[in-house]
Amino acid sequence: MEKKALGKGLDALLPAAKAGQPIEAVDVQHLRIDAIVPNRYQPRRIFAPGELAELTASIKESGVLQPVMVRRKGDGIYELISGERRWRASKEAGLQTIQAVIRNCSDQESLLLALVENLQREDLNPMETARAYARMMSEFGLTQDVIAQRVGCERSSVANSVRLMNLHPEVQESVELGTISAGHAKVILGLESPESQVRVAKMVASRGLSVRETEKVVESSLVGRKRSRKTPVNSQWSDLETRLQKRLGTKVTIQPRGQGGKIVIHYFSAQELDGIIETLLS
């Protein structure tokens, strides 16, 4: 279902002409590989050498089976929109030209297309996705709701992803390299101190802790006296917190007191606050 939604988002962004139109009718050309430059909005930063070598061998044997997508930059130069792995592997394979679909699109559309293609292929790690979403918000002024509609996912998924940008850079690198998972990272985000974030991330990696075990570490005295003094909530409040966190895409704390109490909604950036407000007022 998710991939179907992503496909619709891509079509809505740049429809490939009329329904049923064959690919031959799209503007496909053979371009010189050295006339193509990488996409400056490419969300993917890591290209695994092993995977690239396999693709290079496949291209040497069978050629490039799917055109890359580019846009004109002037003076005979084209910028990649999507297909950078195919372009890199084609260069390694010694090809002089490559088939390319030429599109006229803006910077915003270029980033969206590159992001959607990578999400469809599940090629991005969690930090690459988070940076792409954050860039859409900061450079193009898109809201989390709009981004969710364009890429075909829930707004809470976008919000949870963007929150990873609040991790210490060293912890972000651990997520990017796969040393810790996005699930671990979301738990570590509950720590206010950057030093504590790094400390727990290293502990997770070295001990191979599960997400549940990481939650226990975060709640323990190992991450600060303030955490150790926190009164644990019962399962009723814990379940409600989980439901609220899923709906709002951020940390929510219920603090009962007598017959009343309060609900604390945490946010970690101005952009995340905007997203929470959008959800509450929609």
ABEGO torsion letter per residue (X at the ends): XAAAAAAAAAAAABBAEBBGBBAAABBBBBBBAAABBBBAABABABBBAAAAAAAAAAAAAAEBABBBBBBBAEGGBBBBABGAAAAAAAAAAGBABBBBBBBBBBAAAAAAAAAAAAAAAGABBAAAAAAAAAAAAAAAGBBAAAAAAAAGBBAAAAAAAAAAAABBAAAAAAAAAGABBAAAAAAAAABABAAAAAAAAAAAAAAGBBAAAAAAAAABAAAEAAAAABBBBBAAAAAAAAAAAAAAGBBBBBBBBEABEBBBBBBABAAAAAAAAAAAAX
